[in-house]
Amino acid sequence: MIQAEVTVWTQDRTGDKYEPTREVLINPAVFEIPPGGEQIVRVALQAGEAVRERSYRLFLQELPNPETAPQGGAETLLRIGIPIFVPPMRVNHELEWALKPAAPGKWSLTVSNVGSIHTQIQSIRVLDNKGDVLGKEEILAYVLPGQARTWEIPTKAAPRVKELIYLEAVTDSGDVRAQVEINPSASKP
């Protein structure tokens, strides 16, 4: 048996947050897929248009079967989370970047999404003004609209405060290049 559940997806400093919602209907909520079979799951939005994109996660979770559960052992159950994005009235991709020194050999990079739609960041490179790569990180993470995410990026160079650095990011909305000034208080909540 599979149980389908939709949650509101938000983010804070600690990461992704999921809360139950009635804004999205799902049918059927519990179903069984026979071997070689398939199942159509219908998803319907009950909320009107918004200024910012709304983000949800559809979780499909395998339920334990008491008839086939192992005696005295562990059972592995499948759980899949599928993102659902409801676009806003106007789409605007806009990111703000802040870079500051962190632990030795690392920078703290904060990406704030001030646009109206999510951005999925796949990788980030930090370059000096000559184009030499000072640090890079494969990330593969979403930044939802109105939210910020922070990562520590390993670096080969000791950054100097007020030094201009370039960031290059590969995102689902295209490649991004930004000029950032290193600032000890640049991190945003």
C-alpha positions in Angstrom: 0.0 0.0 0.0 1.1 3.5 -0.8 0.0 6.6 1.1 0.0 10.0 -0.7 0.3 13.2 1.3 0.9 16.9 0.3 2.6 19.3 2.6 3.4 23.0 2.5 7.2 23.4 1.9 9.0 26.3 3.6 12.6 26.9 4.7 14.4 28.5 7.6 17.9 28.6 9.0 17.8 24.9 9.9 16.6 23.7 6.5 13.4 22.5 4.9 10.1 22.4 6.8 7.0 20.5 5.9 3.5 21.2 7.4 0.2 19.5 6.6 -2.1 21.6 4.3 -5.7 21.6 3.0 -4.7 24.0 0.1 -4.0 20.9 -2.1 -6.3 17.9 -2.5 -5.1 14.5 -3.5 -7.0 11.5 -4.8 -6.6 8.7 -4.0 -4.8 9.2 -0.7 -4.1 5.5 -0.2 -3.7 3.0 -3.0 -2.0 -0.3 -4.1 -0.1 -0.8 -7.3 -0.1 -4.4 -8.5 3.2 -5.8 -10.1 3.5 -4.3 -13.5 0.6 -1.9 -12.8 0.3 1.8 -12.6 -1.8 4.4 -10.6 -2.9 7.9 -11.6 -2.9 10.3 -8.6 -4.9 13.5 -9.1 -3.7 16.7 -7.4 -5.9 19.8 -7.2 -5.1 23.3 -5.9 -7.7 25.0 -3.8 -6.0 28.3 -3.3 -6.1 31.4 -5.6 -3.2 33.3 -7.3 -0.4 34.6 -5.2 2.4 37.2 -5.6 5.1 34.6 -4.8 5.3 31.0 -5.9 3.8 28.5 -3.5 5.9 25.4 -2.8 4.6 22.0 -1.8 5.9 18.5 -1.5 4.0 15.4 -2.5 5.2 12.5 -0.4 4.5 8.9 -1.6 5.2 6.5 1.2 5.1 2.8 1.3 3.1 1.5 4.3 4.2 -1.5 6.3 2.4 -4.7 5.4 1.8 -6.8 8.6 1.4 -10.0 6.5 4.9 -9.7 4.9 6.8 -7.9 7.7 10.0 -9.8 8.7 9.8 -11.4 12.2 12.4 -9.8 14.5 14.1 -7.9 11.7 14.0 -4.5 10.0 11.8 -3.7 7.0 12.9 -1.1 4.4 10.0 1.1 3.2 10.2 3.6 0.3 9.4 7.3 0.7 9.6 9.7 -2.2 9.2 13.5 -2.0 8.2 15.3 -5.2 8.3 19.1 -5.4 5.2 20.9 -6.6 5.5 24.6 -7.5 2.5 26.8 -8.1 3.7 29.8 -10.2 3.0 33.4 -9.1 1.2 36.0 -11.2 4.6 37.4 -12.3 7.8 35.4 -12.5 10.9 37.1 -11.2 14.3 35.4 -10.7 16.4 37.5 -8.4 19.1 36.3 -6.0 21.3 38.2 -3.5 24.7 36.8 -2.5 26.7 37.5 0.7 30.1 36.1 1.4 32.1 36.2 4.6 35.0 34.4 6.2 34.1 31.3 8.2 36.2 28.6 9.7 39.8 28.4 8.5 39.9 27.4 4.8 36.2 28.2 4.3 33.8 30.9 3.4 30.2 31.2 4.5 28.0 31.9 1.5 24.4 33.0 1.9 22.0 33.1 -1.0 18.8 35.0 -0.5 16.0 34.5 -3.0 14.3 37.9 -3.3 12.5 36.9 -6.4 9.0 35.5 -6.8 10.0 31.9 -7.9 12.2 29.2 -6.6 15.8 28.6 -7.8 17.6 25.3 -7.7 21.3 25.8 -7.3 23.4 23.0 -8.7 27.0 24.2 -8.2 28.9 27.3 -7.1 32.4 28.5 -8.0 34.2 31.4 -6.2 36.7 33.3 -8.4 39.2 36.1 -7.8 39.3 39.2 -10.1 41.8 37.3 -12.4 39.3 34.5 -13.0 41.2 31.9 -10.9 39.0 29.5 -9.0 39.4 29.9 -5.3 36.7 27.5 -4.2 33.8 25.4 -5.6 31.0 23.3 -4.3 28.4 21.0 -5.8 25.2 21.9 -3.9 22.0 20.7 -5.6 19.5 22.6 -3.4 16.4 24.7 -3.7 16.1 28.3 -2.4 12.4 29.1 -2.2 11.2 32.7 -2.7 11.6 34.9 0.3 14.0 32.4 1.9 17.8 32.2 2.3 20.2 29.3 2.5 23.8 29.3 3.8 26.7 26.9 2.9 30.3 26.8 3.8 32.5 26.7 0.7 36.1 25.4 1.0 38.7 27.9 -0.3 42.3 27.9 -1.4 42.9 31.5 -0.5 42.6 33.6 2.6 39.9 36.2 1.8 40.5 39.8 2.7 37.6 41.9 3.9 36.3 44.4 1.3 38.0 42.3 -1.5 35.8 41.9 -4.6 35.1 38.2 -5.5 33.1 36.7 -8.3 30.5 33.9 -7.9 29.4 31.7 -10.7 26.4 29.5 -10.1 24.7 26.9 -12.3 21.0 27.1 -11.6 17.8 25.7 -13.1 17.0 29.1 -14.5 20.5 29.5 -16.2 24.0 30.4 -15.2 24.5 33.3 -12.8 27.6 35.5 -12.3 27.7 38.0 -9.5 30.3 40.3 -8.0 30.4 40.1 -4.2 32.4 42.1 -1.7 33.7 40.0 1.2 32.3 41.4 4.4 32.6 40.0 8.0 28.9 40.8 8.7 27.5 39.9 5.3 25.5 36.8 6.3 21.7 37.4 6.4 19.2 35.4 8.5 
